[in-house]
């Protein structure tokens, strides 16, 4: 599963042949979650509140790029949250 970005201990990955809806995987320590790209809601798993907020903040900035990667199945790295 290609790693899209890593920041503040949060790792975000995208797997192209995964099931719908379009989503990305988040790993934070022992926590794992799947976020819907279109709604930015957790569709599976759990994250601590702060990690969830930082993930949503980052994903809001790159939502269109994430959706484009999912649709075109063309991977590229994205900048971390600063």
C-alpha positions as CSV (number, residue, x, y, z in Angstrom):
1,X,0.0,0.0,0.0
2,X,1.7,3.2,-1.1
3,X,2.5,5.8,1.6
4,X,1.1,9.2,0.6
5,X,2.4,11.2,3.5
6,X,3.8,11.0,7.1
7,X,3.5,13.8,9.7
8,X,3.2,14.0,13.5
9,X,3.4,10.2,13.7
10,X,0.4,9.8,11.4
11,X,0.9,7.7,8.2
12,X,-1.6,8.0,5.4
13,X,-1.7,5.3,2.7
14,X,-3.8,4.6,-0.4
15,X,-4.5,1.2,-1.9
16,X,-5.9,1.4,-5.5
17,X,-7.5,-2.0,-5.8
18,X,-9.4,-1.5,-2.5
19,X,-13.2,-1.6,-2.1
20,X,-15.5,1.4,-2.6
21,X,-16.1,4.1,-1.4
22,X,-12.9,6.0,-2.2
23,X,-11.0,6.1,1.0
24,X,-7.5,6.3,2.6
25,X,-5.9,4.4,5.4
26,X,-4.5,6.1,8.5
27,X,-2.0,4.5,10.9
28,X,-1.2,6.2,14.2
29,X,0.8,3.9,16.5
30,X,-1.5,1.0,17.3
31,X,-4.5,2.8,15.9
32,X,-5.9,2.3,12.3
33,X,-8.8,4.0,10.6
34,X,-10.3,4.3,7.1
35,X,-11.5,7.8,6.0
36,X,-14.0,8.3,3.2
37,X,-12.3,10.8,0.8
38,X,-15.5,12.5,-0.2
39,X,-17.0,13.1,3.3
40,X,-13.7,12.8,5.4
41,X,-15.6,10.7,7.9
42,X,-14.2,7.6,9.6
43,X,-15.8,4.6,7.9
44,X,-13.8,2.0,9.8
45,X,-11.5,1.8,12.8
46,X,-10.6,4.5,15.3
47,X,-8.0,7.2,16.1
48,X,-7.4,9.4,19.1
49,X,-9.2,12.7,18.9
50,X,-6.1,14.8,18.2
51,X,-4.8,12.4,15.4
52,X,-8.3,12.4,13.9
53,X,-8.5,16.2,13.9
54,X,-5.0,16.5,12.3
55,X,-5.9,13.9,9.6
56,X,-9.1,15.8,8.7
57,X,-7.2,19.1,8.6
58,X,-4.6,17.6,6.2
59,X,-7.2,15.8,4.1
60,X,-9.3,19.0,3.7
61,X,-6.3,20.6,2.0
62,X,-5.6,17.6,-0.3
63,X,-9.1,16.2,-0.8
64,X,-9.2,16.8,-4.6
65,X,-5.7,15.3,-5.0
66,X,-6.7,12.2,-3.1
67,X,-9.8,11.7,-5.1
68,X,-7.9,12.2,-8.3
69,X,-5.3,9.6,-7.3
70,X,-8.1,7.2,-6.4
71,X,-9.9,7.7,-9.7
72,X,-6.8,7.7,-12.0
73,X,-4.9,5.2,-9.9
74,X,-1.8,7.4,-10.2
75,X,0.2,7.6,-7.0
76,X,2.2,10.6,-5.9
77,X,3.4,11.9,-2.5
78,X,1.6,14.8,-0.9
79,X,3.1,17.4,1.4
80,X,2.7,16.9,5.2
81,X,0.7,19.1,7.5
82,X,2.9,21.9,8.9
